[in-house]
Amino acid sequence: MSEQDKISMYKSICDKLGFEPYTLKEKEGNHEDDNWVNPFSVLSFEEMDFLYDNGLFKKGLM
């Protein structure tokens, strides 16, 4: 995948999520919240794989 394709896919994922993946911070607490919806559930397996393979949960692409 070319660098331009990576940037394009990353922008597409950010648009779908409404934020950059690395900026999401987990809420801290001493109990589990069953009402919390994982924002990454809107992504396809390929999109999640792309984020993991490129380390984009820890830093941005651009």
C-alpha positions in Angstrom: 0.0 0.0 0.0 1.4 3.3 -1.0 1.9 6.2 1.4 -0.9 8.1 -0.3 -3.3 5.1 0.0 -2.4 4.9 3.7 -3.2 8.6 4.2 -6.5 8.2 2.3 -7.6 5.2 4.3 -6.6 6.9 7.6 -8.6 10.0 6.7 -11.6 7.7 5.8 -11.4 6.0 9.2 -11.1 9.3 11.1 -14.2 10.6 9.2 -16.1 7.4 10.1 -15.1 7.7 13.7 -15.4 11.4 14.1 -11.9 11.6 15.8 -8.4 10.4 15.4 -8.1 6.9 17.0 -5.0 7.7 19.2 -6.9 10.6 20.9 -9.5 8.4 22.5 -8.9 8.1 26.3 -10.5 5.4 28.4 -12.6 6.6 31.2 -11.2 5.5 34.5 -13.5 4.2 37.2 -14.0 1.4 39.6 -17.0 -0.2 37.8 -18.0 -1.5 34.4 -20.4 0.6 32.4 -22.7 -1.7 30.4 -24.1 1.3 28.5 -20.8 2.3 26.9 -20.7 1.7 23.2 -17.3 1.0 21.7 -16.8 3.7 19.0 -14.6 1.4 17.0 -17.5 -1.0 16.4 -18.4 1.0 13.3 -15.1 -0.1 11.6 -14.7 -3.1 9.4 -12.1 -5.8 10.2 -9.8 -4.5 7.5 -10.0 -1.0 9.0 -9.2 -2.2 12.5 -6.4 -4.4 11.1 -5.0 -1.3 9.3 -4.9 0.7 12.5 -3.2 -2.1 14.5 -0.7 -3.0 11.8 0.4 0.7 11.5 0.4 1.5 15.2 -2.2 4.1 14.8 -3.8 3.7 18.2 -0.7 5.2 19.7 0.1 8.0 17.2 -1.5 9.7 14.2 -0.5 9.1 10.6 -0.2 12.8 9.7 
